[in-house]
Amino acid sequence: MAGIKDVAAHAGVSVATVSRVLNDSPRVSEKTRDKVQAAVRALRYRPNAVARSLRTEATQTLGLIIGDILNPFFAVLARAVEDEARAAGYTVVIGNADERPEQQDHYVRTLLEQQVDGLLICPTAEATPLVEDCVRSGSPVVFLDRTLPGLEVPSVRADGTAAIHDLVRHIQRLGRRRIAFISGPELLSTGRERTRAFHEAMRACGLEVPGEYVEAGDFQEASGRAITARFLDLPEPPEVIFAGDNLMALGALDEIRARGLRIPDDVALASFDDVAWFLHLDPPITAIAQPAEELGRRAVRVLLDRVEGHPVESVVLPARLVIRRSCGETESK
């Protein structure tokens, strides 16, 4: 197995320079950084952060790496994790992966080097070598909100399948049939699961899904707005736009309002993920609510059981439909 000296020799730089690149130091030129990273890939070198994390004493700290700190769902999740951990006598150190595998790895490496007692990870789309090493080394790790194929890691997540079926049936009862879906990224487990549930629900209700009525966003506001614009420009635009998360729903709302259209008279809107301010819009947004606080609390309990060496099982909690007035309802429920 290649070591750091091999990487340095391959790249023609010093060991210290390799170390600076691996630790994201700004004191390295882009040209040198590229050479070192190319050597790392060529030699399949894996920085031994996992080995460096071995310790003899507990630190009473937990690491939490979330997907996007600007997403209200993750903010609620992080707060619940922090509250539950504090009640158990632990401090939580939080890292924002910003949905980027390399930034996720930066925080995994940093938290391991700080010798946290366990890690909660909302994984990005890729099972990176560092995360694989961390899992296979036996380090206490629990996945939160998402899973990664091929890695046997206990997880705590919500299942929105039943709630999506409830939403589609609800919309159909309101007399609307043309439903478009802004899905999440196919590479994320949450994106795949919600897309599959939407197609299943539409089939169960006998509703067609034209190919142009489903398009993948990236769980960000801008993609929600851009996809909504394309939906509304279709020769036969949808009667309902269902956004796969709250930020894409916000983007959809911006585009609908920018065109001077009325919700739900001209086009209806629903969201996967409920946020507090949906209730205060006019009309309030019908949404699928995930139990974010309970997910955070349960994740901490599962992780602490792992830290203490107890056997653990994954936890799946149901999401639920919250009916308001953005799909043509006469009243909220």
SULRALIN-V835058 format. One record per pair of residues at least 24 apart in sequence whose ideal C-beta (glycine too) atoms are under 8 Angstrom apart, sorted by sequence separation. I is the first residue (numbers start at 1). J is the second residue. D is the distance in Angstrom with one decimal. If there is no record, write none. Layout:
i->(I:I)
j->(J:J)
d->(D:D)
This chain:
i->(11:100:101:104:118:120:122:123:127:224:227:228:232:249:11:22:69:97:99:101:105:123:191:213:219:223:224:226:227:246:99:105:108:217:219:221:224:225:229:241:243:245:246:291:11:69:90:97:101:104:112:217:220:221:224:225:228:232:240:241:242:243:245:246:290:291:11:62:64:66:68:179:181:191:219:220:223:224:228:239:240:241:242:243:244:245:246:253:291:7:10:60:61:62:63:64:65:66:68:69:219:221:222:225:226:232:238:239:240:241:242:243:246:290:60:61:62:63:64:65:66:67:68:164:168:177:179:186:221:225:237:240:242:289:8:60:61:62:63:64:65:66:67:68:183:185:188:217:220:224:288:289:7:10:61:63:65:67:161:165:169:181:183:184:185:246:253:288:289:7:10:157:160:164:168:172:180:181:182:183:184:185:221:288:289:159:160:164:167:168:179:180:181:182:183:184:185:217:287:288:165:172:178:180:182:184:232:286:287:7:161:165:168:169:249:286:6:160:164:168:286:287:7:249:286:6:65:81:161:165:168:285:286:149:284:286:2:4:148:182:246:283:284:285:286:2:3:65:146:147:182:283:284:2:4:65:146:283:286:63:146:198:63:77:145:182:279:281:65:182:278:272:63:74:274:284:63:195:194:63:180:61:63:191:61:62:65:59:61:62:63:64:65:67:59:61:62:63:64:65:66:270:59:60:62:63:65:67:269:270:59:62:178:180:268:269:49:53:58:178:179:182:268:49:52:53:55:125:178:179:180:182:184:268:52:126:178:179:180:181:182:183:184:264:47:50:53:125:177:178:179:180:182:264:49:81:125:176:179:181:263:264:49:124:176:184:264:182:77:77:171:182:167:67:194:67:50:64:49:24:46:47:50:46:49:50:49:23:51:53:46:50:240:50:176:171:171:167:164:160:170:99:167:99:167:164:163:163:160:160:158:158:158:157:156:156:156:156:71:154:145:68:144:170:176:67:68:144:154:176:170:174:175:166:167:174:144:163:166:174:162:163:171:142:157:159:162:163:170:154:156:157:158:159:163:154:155:156:157:158:159:160:142:154:155:157:158:159:142:156:158:140:142:141:140:140:142:73:73:71:72:71:71:70:120:120:120:119:118:118:118:118:117:73:72:73:72:72:90:80:84:88:80:83:84:79:80:83:90:77:80:81:85:76:77:80:81:84:88:73:76:79:80:84:77:78:81:73:77:81:76:62:62:58)
j->(35:124:125:128:142:144:146:147:151:248:251:252:256:273:36:47:94:122:124:126:130:148:216:238:244:248:249:251:252:271:125:131:134:243:245:247:250:251:255:267:269:271:272:317:38:96:117:124:128:131:139:244:247:248:251:252:255:259:267:268:269:270:272:273:317:318:39:90:92:94:96:207:209:219:247:248:251:252:256:267:268:269:270:271:272:273:274:281:319:36:39:89:90:91:92:93:94:95:97:98:248:250:251:254:255:261:267:268:269:270:271:272:275:319:90:91:92:93:94:95:96:97:98:194:198:207:209:216:251:255:267:270:272:319:39:91:92:93:94:95:96:97:98:99:214:216:219:248:251:255:319:320:39:42:93:95:97:99:193:197:201:213:215:216:217:278:285:320:321:40:43:190:193:197:201:205:213:214:215:216:217:218:254:321:322:193:194:198:201:202:213:214:215:216:217:218:219:251:321:322:200:207:213:215:217:219:267:321:322:43:197:201:204:205:285:322:43:197:201:205:323:324:45:287:324:45:104:120:200:204:207:324:325:189:324:326:43:45:189:223:287:324:325:326:327:44:45:107:188:189:224:325:326:45:47:108:189:326:329:107:190:242:108:122:190:227:324:326:111:228:324:319:111:122:322:332:112:244:244:114:231:114:116:244:115:116:119:114:116:117:118:119:120:122:115:117:118:119:120:121:122:326:116:117:119:120:122:124:326:327:117:120:236:238:326:327:108:112:117:237:238:241:327:109:112:113:115:185:238:239:240:242:244:328:113:187:239:240:241:242:243:244:245:325:109:112:115:187:239:240:241:242:244:326:112:144:188:239:242:244:326:327:113:188:240:248:328:248:144:145:240:252:242:145:272:146:130:144:130:106:129:130:133:130:133:134:134:109:137:139:133:137:327:139:268:268:270:270:272:272:286:218:286:219:288:288:288:289:288:290:290:291:295:295:295:298:299:302:219:302:295:219:295:321:327:219:220:296:306:328:323:327:328:320:321:328:299:318:321:329:318:319:327:299:314:316:319:320:327:312:314:315:316:317:321:313:314:315:316:317:318:319:302:314:315:317:318:319:303:317:319:303:306:306:306:307:312:245:246:245:246:246:247:247:299:300:303:303:303:304:306:307:307:273:273:275:275:276:300:292:296:300:293:296:297:293:294:297:304:292:295:296:300:292:293:296:297:300:304:290:293:296:297:301:295:296:299:292:296:300:296:300:303:307)
d->(4.6:6.6:7.1:7.1:7.3:5.0:5.7:7.5:5.6:3.1:7.9:4.1:7.6:7.5:4.8:5.1:7.8:7.3:5.8:4.6:4.7:5.1:6.9:6.0:7.2:6.1:6.4:7.4:7.7:5.6:8.0:7.3:6.2:7.9:4.9:4.7:6.6:3.5:5.2:6.2:7.3:7.3:7.8:5.0:7.2:4.1:7.3:5.7:5.3:7.5:7.3:6.7:5.6:6.8:2.8:6.6:4.2:6.6:7.2:7.2:8.0:7.3:5.8:3.9:7.9:7.8:4.0:5.2:5.3:6.8:7.0:6.8:7.7:7.7:6.1:7.1:6.6:4.8:6.6:6.7:4.2:5.4:4.8:4.9:5.1:4.8:7.3:7.7:7.2:6.7:4.0:6.1:6.4:7.4:7.5:7.2:7.7:7.5:7.7:7.8:6.4:5.1:6.1:5.3:8.0:7.6:7.0:6.3:7.3:7.6:7.5:6.8:4.9:4.8:5.3:4.9:5.2:5.3:4.9:4.6:6.1:5.9:6.1:6.7:7.4:5.6:7.8:6.0:4.1:4.5:7.0:6.6:7.4:6.3:8.0:6.4:7.3:7.3:8.0:7.2:7.8:6.7:7.9:5.7:6.0:6.0:7.6:4.9:7.6:7.8:5.2:5.5:4.8:6.5:5.9:7.0:5.4:5.4:7.2:7.0:7.5:6.7:7.0:6.9:7.6:7.7:7.8:7.1:7.8:5.8:6.0:8.0:7.1:4.2:3.9:5.1:4.1:4.9:6.4:4.8:6.7:5.7:7.5:5.7:5.0:7.6:6.1:5.8:7.4:6.0:7.2:7.0:7.9:7.9:6.9:7.7:6.9:7.9:8.0:7.2:7.3:6.7:7.3:8.0:5.0:5.3:7.0:7.6:5.2:6.0:4.3:4.4:7.6:6.1:6.8:6.8:5.8:6.3:5.2:5.4:5.6:7.3:5.1:7.6:4.7:7.1:5.9:6.4:7.5:6.5:7.1:5.9:7.2:7.8:3.7:4.9:3.9:7.3:7.3:7.5:7.6:6.7:5.5:4.6:4.9:6.7:7.5:4.9:6.2:4.8:5.6:3.9:6.7:4.6:7.8:6.7:4.8:5.0:7.0:7.3:5.6:7.1:7.9:7.8:6.8:4.9:7.2:7.8:7.5:7.1:7.2:7.9:3.5:7.0:5.5:5.9:8.0:7.7:5.2:7.7:4.8:7.1:4.2:6.9:7.8:5.8:7.1:7.6:4.8:6.1:7.3:7.8:7.2:4.6:5.2:6.2:5.3:4.6:4.7:4.8:5.0:6.5:6.4:6.8:7.4:6.9:6.4:6.9:4.9:5.8:5.8:6.6:7.1:3.7:6.0:7.5:7.1:3.7:5.3:7.8:6.1:6.8:4.3:4.2:6.9:6.5:4.8:6.4:4.6:7.1:7.1:7.1:4.4:5.8:5.8:7.5:4.5:4.5:5.3:5.0:4.7:5.0:6.2:7.3:6.6:6.3:5.8:3.4:6.9:7.0:7.9:7.0:5.5:5.6:4.7:7.9:5.4:4.3:5.9:6.9:5.4:5.6:6.1:7.8:5.2:7.9:4.5:5.0:7.1:7.0:5.5:6.6:7.0:7.4:5.9:7.6:7.8:7.8:6.6:5.8:5.4:7.3:4.9:6.9:7.9:5.4:7.9:8.0:7.9:6.8:6.1:4.6:6.3:6.5:6.3:7.3:7.3:6.0:7.4:6.2:7.7:7.4:7.4:7.2:6.2:6.7:4.4:8.0:5.6:7.0:4.3:6.3:6.2:7.1:5.6:5.1:4.2:5.8:7.1:5.8:6.8:7.0:6.8:6.6:7.1:7.7:7.9:7.7:7.0:6.7:6.5:5.9:7.4:7.9:5.4:4.7:4.7:7.1:4.3:6.8:6.2:4.3:5.6:5.8:7.7:5.1:7.7:5.5:7.1:4.9:7.0:7.5:7.3:7.2:4.9:6.6:4.7:4.5:6.0:5.2:5.9:4.0:5.2:5.0:7.5:7.6:7.1:6.7:4.5:7.8:4.9:6.2:6.5:7.6:4.1:4.7:7.8:7.3:6.4:7.3:5.9:7.1:5.9:7.7:5.5:7.4:5.8:7.8:4.6:7.2:6.2:4.7:5.1:5.2:7.7:7.5:4.5:7.7:7.9:6.6:6.4:6.9:4.3:7.8:4.4:7.8:7.5:7.6:7.6:4.9:7.2:4.3:5.1:4.1:7.9:2.8:7.7:4.0:6.1:6.7:6.2:7.2:5.4:7.1:6.1:7.2:6.3:5.7:4.8:5.6:7.5:7.3:6.5:7.8)
